[in-house]
Amino acid sequence: MTDSKKILDIVYSWGYIWFLSLNVIFCLWTLVSNFSHSPNSLNSSIINTLCLLTIIVSLLGFYLRAYIKKKFQPLTLSLLVLALGLLWGGLFYFMIQNYNTPTTSLALLITILLPATISFYISGRILILFCAPIIFSMVFSELTSFEKFNPLQISGTIIIFAVVISARYILLEWYIRTQNSEFAKSMLIKKLTRLAHRDSLTGLLNKGSLNTHFEENIQLLRKPEEKLFMIIMDIDFFKQYNDLYGHIAGDECLVKTAKCLSQSLRKSTDTAFRFGGEEFIVLSRCNNLQEAIMIAERIRQTISEAKIPHKGSQHSSWLSASFGVAQWRAGSSLEKLAEDADKELYKAKQAGRNQVSFTRA
């Protein structure tokens, strides 16, 4: 996962809102608590200032999330989180100096690191940017306050930091498992969708998906000159091919024919289907009938050039196919279009096969 994706996942999660909200709430609580304990001391004034700055930075975090949206860059969040970490580091340092006991600070430390861990576990760098200044401040304040120095307090702070980091890896493991599970589900859905809409032998779209693509193609006819055509293709003397070479070879022949068909189409405007047996259909958006005929001729030529042996054919020693082309008329149904194309296919067979039949408008 890229840094930008991680940042967006963090910023647009409820955890980020929760984290910023707790920053504001804890600072407001500290302001009230500090005022009631020592309203006139120098440390108290510094704590009040740091609390106000923390509230401002947190509100800035809300603002950035609401207005810059997907332009939220990794550096922006890094600076925001680092600023909050430094402010809380300063707060904890002066709170220990002011309250003459680290108990309140340690309690607040745990409660502020908890939402940070939950919110930023996706990105270890972001989590460290927030936690490192706080942990450094706690250890430094204990080392510089000799009358309150207690190795147990320092070890407790270090343990808390270790718990935060280990919790991050545990959360990350669950996140990765969830992501992998969702990916596996997504792949399964795609596979099932493919099986539902694709012919298992040739890989082309199946008969069941024809109606959906027919409606989609009608909606895509935006230009006045663009028209929808159906090309029905039938392999010549395919029954004889199966009788002579066997059904396994017949399946291989269908796969090769489908490949020739796909190679001859335009990706953006043509869609191929296996309609059933040896019959294939192409829906094509063209500017005129001649363009549709050219597509059918290209498919016919590609099959001829593939030189697939067919000694059972009464037309040629190589595999060939016949084609019928029909144009869709506004208000007409898929069934009517298929009927018109099938009539042209019958004409092509009656005329000697291995050719394209069509009716001019």
C-alpha positions in Angstrom: 0.0 0.0 0.0 1.4 3.4 -0.9 1.9 6.2 1.6 -0.8 8.3 -0.1 -3.3 5.5 0.2 -2.4 4.9 3.9 -2.8 8.6 4.6 -6.2 8.7 3.0 -7.3 5.6 4.8 -6.3 7.3 8.1 -7.7 10.7 7.4 -11.1 9.5 6.2 -11.6 7.0 9.0 -13.7 7.6 12.2 -10.5 6.8 14.2 -9.0 10.1 13.0 -12.0 12.1 14.0 -12.0 10.3 17.4 -8.4 11.0 17.9 -8.7 14.8 17.2 -11.9 14.9 19.3 -10.1 13.4 22.3 -7.2 15.8 21.9 -9.7 18.7 22.2 -11.6 17.1 25.1 -8.5 16.2 27.1 -7.1 19.7 26.6 -10.3 21.3 27.8 -10.3 19.0 30.8 -6.7 19.9 31.5 -7.5 23.6 31.3 -10.3 23.3 33.8 -8.3 21.0 36.1 -5.2 23.3 35.9 -7.2 26.4 36.7 -8.7 24.8 39.8 -5.3 23.6 41.1 -2.9 26.4 40.4 -4.3 29.3 38.5 -1.5 31.7 39.0 1.8 29.7 38.6 4.1 30.0 35.6 3.8 26.3 34.8 0.1 26.7 34.8 0.2 29.5 32.3 2.5 27.5 30.0 0.2 24.4 30.3 -2.8 26.6 29.4 -1.0 28.0 26.3 0.0 24.5 25.2 -3.5 23.2 25.6 -4.9 26.1 23.5 -2.3 25.4 20.8 -3.2 21.7 20.9 -6.9 22.6 20.5 -6.1 24.9 17.5 -3.9 22.3 15.8 -6.7 19.6 16.3 -9.3 21.9 14.9 -6.9 22.6 11.9 -6.9 18.8 11.4 -10.7 18.8 11.2 -10.6 21.7 8.7 -8.0 20.0 6.5 -10.0 16.8 6.4 -13.2 18.6 5.4 -11.8 20.9 2.7 -8.7 19.6 1.1 -10.2 16.1 0.7 -8.2 13.8 -1.6 -5.3 16.3 -1.9 -4.4 15.4 1.7 -0.7 14.7 1.3 1.5 12.4 3.6 3.6 15.4 4.6 0.5 17.4 5.7 -0.5 14.6 8.1 3.1 14.0 9.3 3.5 17.7 10.2 0.1 17.8 11.9 0.8 14.7 14.0 4.3 15.7 14.9 3.0 19.1 16.0 0.5 17.4 18.3 3.1 15.0 19.6 5.4 17.9 20.5 2.6 19.8 22.1 1.6 16.8 24.2 5.2 16.2 25.1 5.5 19.8 26.4 2.2 19.4 28.2 3.3 16.2 30.0 6.7 17.7 30.9 5.1 20.8 32.6 2.3 18.8 34.1 4.8 16.6 36.0 6.7 19.7 37.1 3.6 21.4 38.2 1.5 18.7 39.8 4.5 17.3 41.8 3.4 13.8 40.8 3.4 11.9 37.5 0.3 9.9 38.3 -2.1 12.2 36.4 0.3 12.5 33.5 0.7 8.8 33.2 -3.0 8.2 33.2 -3.4 10.9 30.6 -0.5 9.5 28.6 -2.2 6.1 28.4 -5.6 7.6 27.4 -4.0 9.8 24.6 -1.7 7.0 23.2 -4.7 4.6 23.0 -6.6 6.5 20.3 -3.3 7.4 18.5 -2.4 3.7 18.3 -5.8 2.7 17.0 -6.0 5.6 14.5 -2.4 5.4 13.1 -1.5 1.7 13.3 -1.6 1.5 9.5 1.4 3.8 9.3 4.2 3.1 11.7 6.0 6.4 10.7 2.9 8.5 11.7 2.5 6.7 15.0 6.2 7.2 15.9 6.0 10.9 15.0 3.2 11.3 17.6 4.6 9.0 20.3 8.3 9.7 20.2 8.1 13.3 21.5 5.7 12.3 24.3 7.8 9.3 25.5 11.0 11.4 25.3 9.3 14.2 27.4 8.1 11.7 30.0 11.5 10.2 30.5 13.3 13.5 30.4 11.0 15.1 32.9 11.6 12.2 35.4 15.4 12.4 34.9 15.5 16.1 35.5 13.2 16.0 38.5 15.5 14.4 41.1 13.2 14.9 44.0 10.5 12.9 42.1 12.9 10.5 40.4 11.6 7.0 40.4 13.2 4.3 38.2 9.9 2.4 38.4 8.1 5.4 36.8 10.5 5.5 33.9 10.3 1.8 33.3 6.5 2.1 33.4 6.7 4.8 30.7 9.0 2.6 28.6 6.6 -0.3 29.0 3.7 1.8 27.9 5.6 2.8 24.8 6.5 -0.9 24.1 2.8 -1.8 24.5 1.8 0.9 22.0 4.3 -0.3 19.4 3.3 -4.0 19.9 -0.4 -3.1 19.8 0.3 -1.4 16.5 1.6 -4.6 15.0 -1.3 -6.7 16.3 -3.8 -4.2 14.8 -1.8 -4.2 11.6 -1.9 -8.0 11.4 -5.7 -8.0 11.7 -5.9 -5.2 9.1 -3.8 -7.2 6.7 -5.9 -10.3 7.3 -9.0 -8.4 6.7 -7.6 -6.9 3.5 -6.5 -10.3 2.3 -9.9 -11.7 3.1 -11.7 -8.9 1.2 -9.3 -9.4 -1.7 -10.0 -13.1 -1.8 -13.8 -12.4 -1.7 -13.4 -9.9 -4.5 -11.5 -12.3 -6.6 -14.1 -15.0 -6.0 -16.9 -12.7 -7.0 -15.1 -11.8 -10.2 -14.5 -15.5 -10.9 -18.2 -16.3 -10.3 -19.3 -13.3 -12.4 -17.0 -14.5 -15.2 -18.4 -18.0 -15.0 -21.9 -16.6 -15.1 -21.3 -14.4 -18.1 -18.6 -16.2 -20.0 -18.6 -19.4 -22.1 -16.4 -21.9 -20.2 -14.9 -23.3 -23.4 -14.0 -20.3 -25.5 -13.9 -17.6 -22.9 -16.3 -15.4 -25.0 -19.4 -13.9 -23.5 -22.3 -16.4 -23.4 -25.8 -16.3 -24.7 -27.2 -15.2 -21.3 -25.3 -11.9 -21.3 -26.4 -11.0 -24.9 -29.5 -9.0 -23.8 -27.5 -6.9 -21.3 -24.8 -6.0 -23.8 -27.5 -5.3 -26.4 -29.1 -2.7 -24.2 -25.7 -1.2 -23.3 -24.8 -0.8 -26.9 -28.1 1.0 -27.7 -27.3 3.4 -24.9 -23.8 4.0 -26.3 -25.2 5.1 -29.7 -24.5 8.8 -29.1 -23.5 9.9 -32.6 -26.3 10.4 -35.1 -24.4 8.4 -37.8 -23.6 5.5 -35.5 -25.7 2.4 -35.9 -25.8 -1.0 -34.2 -25.3 -4.2 -36.2 -25.4 -7.9 -35.4 -23.2 -10.4 -37.2 -24.1 -14.0 -36.8 -21.4 -16.5 -37.8 -21.7 -20.2 -38.2 -18.8 -22.7 -38.9 -19.4 -24.5 -42.1 -20.0 -28.2 -41.9 -19.1 -28.4 -38.2 -21.1 -31.6 -37.7 -18.9 -33.3 -40.3 -15.9 -31.9 -38.5 -17.0 -33.5 -35.2 -17.8 -36.8 -37.0 -14.4 -36.9 -38.6 -12.1 -35.6 -35.9 -14.0 -36.3 -32.7 -15.6 -34.0 -30.1 -12.4 -33.2 -28.3 -10.9 -31.9 -31.6 -14.2 -30.2 -32.2 -13.9 -28.3 -28.9 -10.3 -27.3 -29.9 -11.6 -26.1 -33.2 -14.2 -23.9 -31.4 -11.5 -22.4 -29.2 -9.3 -21.6 -32.3 -12.3 -20.1 -34.0 -13.1 -17.9 -31.0 -9.5 -16.7 -31.0 -9.7 -15.8 -34.7 -12.9 -14.0 -33.9 -11.5 -12.0 -31.0 -8.4 -11.0 -33.0 -10.5 -9.5 -35.8 -12.6 -7.2 -33.6 -12.2 -3.7 -32.4 -12.0 -3.6 -28.6 -14.0 -0.4 -28.1 -17.0 -1.0 -30.3 -17.3 -4.8 -31.0 -18.4 -7.5 -28.6 -18.3 -11.3 -29.3 -20.5 -14.0 -27.9 -20.8 -17.8 -28.3 -24.4 -18.2 -29.0 -24.4 -22.0 -28.9 -22.8 -25.0 -30.6 -20.8 -23.6 -33.6 -22.7 -20.4 -33.8 -21.2 -17.0 -32.7 -22.6 -13.5 -32.6 -20.9 -10.1 -32.8 -22.6 -6.8 -31.7 -20.9 -4.0 -33.5 -21.4 -0.2 -33.4 -20.5 1.1 -36.9 -21.1 4.3 -38.9 -22.6 2.3 -41.8 -23.4 -1.1 -43.2 -20.1 -1.3 -45.2 -18.1 -1.0 -42.0 -20.0 -3.9 -40.5 -19.5 -6.0 -43.6 -15.7 -5.3 -43.5 -15.6 -6.6 -39.9 -17.4 -9.8 -40.9 -15.1 -10.2 -43.9 -12.1 -9.7 -41.7 -13.3 -12.5 -39.4 -13.9 -14.7 -42.3 -10.4 -14.0 -43.8 -8.7 -14.6 -40.4 -10.4 -18.0 -40.1 -9.3 -18.9 -43.6 -5.7 -17.8 -42.9 -5.6 -20.0 -39.8 -5.6 -23.0 -42.0 -7.5 -25.3 -39.7 -7.8 -28.7 -41.5 -11.3 -29.8 -42.4 -11.4 -32.7 -44.8 -15.1 -33.3 -44.1 -16.0 -29.9 -45.6 -17.8 -29.9 -48.9 -16.5 -26.4 -49.6 -12.8 -26.5 -48.8 -10.1 -28.6 -47.2 -9.7 -25.8 -44.6 -12.2 -24.6 -42.0 -14.5 -21.8 -43.1 -17.5 -19.9 -41.8 -20.6 -18.2 -43.1 -21.9 -14.8 -41.9 -25.2 -12.9 -41.8 -25.3 -9.1 -41.1 -28.3 -7.1 -39.9 -28.9 -3.6 -38.7 -30.9 -2.7 -35.6 -33.7 -0.3 -36.1 -34.9 2.1 -33.4 -37.6 0.5 -31.3 -36.9 -3.0 -32.6 -36.1 -5.9 -30.2 -33.1 -8.1 -29.8 -35.1 -11.0 -31.0 -36.1 -9.2 -34.3 -32.4 -8.2 -34.9 -31.3 -11.8 -34.3 -34.0 -13.1 -36.7 -32.9 -10.7 -39.4 -29.3 -11.6 -39.1 -30.2 -15.3 -39.0 -32.1 -14.9 -42.3 -28.9 -13.4 -43.9 -26.8 -16.3 -42.5 -29.2 -18.7 -44.2 -28.8 -16.9 -47.5 -25.0 -17.1 -47.1 -25.2 -20.9 -46.7 -27.6 -21.3 -49.5 -25.3 -19.3 -51.8 -22.4 -21.7 -51.2 -21.1 -20.8 -47.6 -17.8 -19.1 -46.7 -19.2 -15.7 -47.4 -21.0 -12.7 -45.9 -24.7 -12.0 -46.6 -26.5 -8.7 -45.8 -29.5 -6.6 -46.8 -28.9 -3.0 -47.8 -31.2 -0.4 -46.1 
